[in-house]
Amino acid sequence: MEVMTDRQSVGANASVANAVSGKIHEFLSRPSKVRFYGAASAVGLNFSTLVGNRTFLQDQEVSAQNRMPIVPDDFICEAAGKTGDRIVVSYRNTTGGAITAFLRVEVIAIA
């Protein structure tokens, strides 16, 4: 299992196009299950997840636990992808103040 994490501030009414951009496992090296976990420092932060050309979660608010995600408590969704598929996780802040986004992505090879 490969794991990617991210923690970053998302400005007021701003968005982040891809939180895993540039990370080593952004592109799947083999057919895999992908599990997403997320949290935020306050209410009003929405996540979207894509693997390849499929959207698995679109603009859904995550918990405001103000910490890195705990497995399994902060589970968001699970997806599947094939070799070469790109993982995309975007954030959208719906409030008038900055919010910190916390992310954990697990990539699990399918035999």
C-alpha positions in Angstrom: 0.0 0.0 0.0 1.2 3.5 -0.9 0.1 6.5 1.1 0.0 10.2 0.2 -0.8 12.9 2.7 -1.4 16.6 2.3 -2.1 19.6 4.6 -2.6 23.0 3.2 -4.4 26.2 3.8 -7.2 27.1 1.4 -7.9 30.8 1.2 -11.3 32.4 1.6 -13.6 31.4 -1.4 -10.6 29.8 -3.1 -10.0 26.3 -4.5 -7.1 23.9 -5.0 -7.1 22.1 -8.3 -5.1 19.0 -7.3 -3.7 18.5 -3.8 -1.7 15.4 -4.9 -0.1 17.1 -8.0 3.5 16.2 -8.2 3.4 13.5 -5.6 5.1 10.2 -6.5 1.8 8.1 -6.6 -0.3 10.7 -8.4 -0.4 8.3 -11.4 -1.3 4.7 -10.7 1.5 2.3 -11.6 -0.9 -0.7 -11.7 -4.6 -1.5 -11.2 -5.5 -0.3 -7.8 -8.1 0.6 -5.2 -7.8 4.2 -3.9 -9.2 5.2 -0.5 -9.7 8.8 0.4 -9.8 10.2 3.9 -10.2 13.9 4.8 -10.8 16.5 7.4 -10.8 20.3 7.7 -10.0 22.9 10.4 -13.5 24.4 10.2 -16.8 23.8 8.5 -17.2 24.9 4.9 -14.5 23.0 3.0 -15.6 20.7 0.2 -13.6 17.9 -1.5 -13.9 16.3 -4.9 -12.1 13.2 -6.0 -11.4 11.8 -9.4 -9.4 8.7 -10.6 -8.8 8.6 -14.3 -11.8 10.2 -16.0 -14.3 9.1 -13.3 -15.6 11.4 -10.6 -16.1 9.5 -7.3 -17.0 12.4 -5.0 -18.1 15.8 -6.1 -18.0 19.0 -3.9 -18.9 17.3 -0.6 -18.2 18.8 2.8 -15.8 16.9 5.1 -15.7 16.8 8.9 -14.2 19.8 10.8 -12.0 17.8 13.2 -9.0 20.0 12.7 -6.5 17.2 12.5 -5.0 14.7 10.0 -7.5 12.1 9.0 -7.9 9.0 11.2 -8.5 5.7 9.6 -11.4 4.7 9.4 -13.2 7.6 11.1 -12.5 10.2 8.3 -13.2 7.9 5.3 -14.6 9.8 2.4 -14.8 7.3 -0.5 -13.2 4.5 -2.3 -12.4 4.3 -6.0 -10.7 2.0 -8.5 -8.4 2.8 -11.3 -6.2 1.2 -13.9 -2.5 1.7 -14.8 -1.8 5.3 -15.8 -4.9 6.8 -14.2 -4.3 10.1 -12.5 -5.6 10.8 -9.0 -7.1 14.2 -8.5 -8.3 15.6 -5.2 -9.6 19.2 -5.2 -10.6 21.4 -2.4 -13.1 24.3 -2.4 -13.5 26.7 0.5 -17.1 28.0 0.7 -16.4 30.5 3.5 -15.0 34.0 4.0 -11.9 32.8 5.9 -9.0 30.5 5.3 -9.5 26.8 6.2 -6.8 24.1 6.5 -7.4 20.9 4.5 -6.1 17.5 5.7 -5.9 14.6 3.3 -4.8 10.9 3.3 -4.9 8.8 0.1 -4.2 5.1 0.2 -3.3 3.3 -3.1 -3.8 -0.5 -2.8 -2.7 -2.7 -5.6 -5.2 -5.1 -7.0 -3.7 -8.5 -7.7 
